[in-house]
Amino acid sequence: MNLVYVEWIDACGPTSTGWLLPDQIDAFVGHEWLVKDIGFIYKESEDYICLVGGFTEEDDVYTATYHRIVSIPKSTIRKRIDLTKHIKKGK
């Protein structure tokens, strides 16, 4: 799998789900939460890239496992760098 560094804009909001005053809400209006992420490309489409943080190297689809999965809309991606060349090949 290819390894990539991605910077993308995520939705943001308060950690409190209680009542807020207008000035507390205004702090989030127009705020961009820039996320910097590294992961292996599990799947990619025209609209999304799905990254996994790690995986097992099993050949059998029933024993291969993945963790830290995130599906990112491509419209939110601000920067993408392919890091695959930095992975040592072979076992």
N, C-alpha and C positions, 0 to 999 in steps of 0.2 A: 504494500500500500504506500501511496505517496504521503509524505509528511509536509505540512504547511503551517506557516505563521499567518494568522488572520487578525485584522483589527476590524471590529464591526460595532455598530450602534445598536444598543439594546433598549428596550422600553424601561422606564424607571418610574418609581413612585415611592411614597412613604412606607416605612416599615410598619407604621401603625395603621390599623384598619378602623380606628375610632374616628370621632368627629374632629374635623380640622377647621381652622379659621382661614378666610380667604388668602391672607398673606402667606400662610403655610402651604397652601395649594399652589400659589403663584411661584414658589421656589422651584416647582417641578415643570412649569410651563416653559416649553422650548429648551429644556435641559437635555443634553445628549450624554448618555452614559456610554463611554467608549470602553469596549471590552477587548483585551489583548489575549489571544488564545493560540495554542499550538495543538495540533492533533493530526491523526492519520485520516485521510479521506476514505470513508466507508462507501459512500455513494454520492454522486453529483448529478444534478439535473440542470435544466436551463434556469430554474428559479431558486434552487436550494443547493447547499453543500452540507453534507452530514459528516461530522467528525467524530472519531472515537479517540479517547485518551490512551487506550492500550488494548491489546488483544492477544489471544493465544495463537500460536502458529500451528494449529491443527488443520489437516486437510479435509477432515470430515465436517460437513456443515452442521452436524448435530453435536459435535464436541468443541467447535470453535466458539470462544466466548469473547465478549467485548465489554468495556466499561467506560464511564464518563462520556455518554453520548450527547451530542448537541446538534440540532438541525438549524442552520443559519440561513435566513432569506438572503439571497445574493444582493438584493437591493440595499441591504444595510451594510455591506462590506465596503470599507474605506481603503484597506490595504491588504494585499495577499502576496506572500513570498513562498516560493517552493523551496523546501529544505531537504528534499529527497536525496540530493547529491551528498549530503553529510551523513547519511546512514551507511554504515559498513555492511557490505553484502556478504552473504555466506554465514555459515554457523561456526 
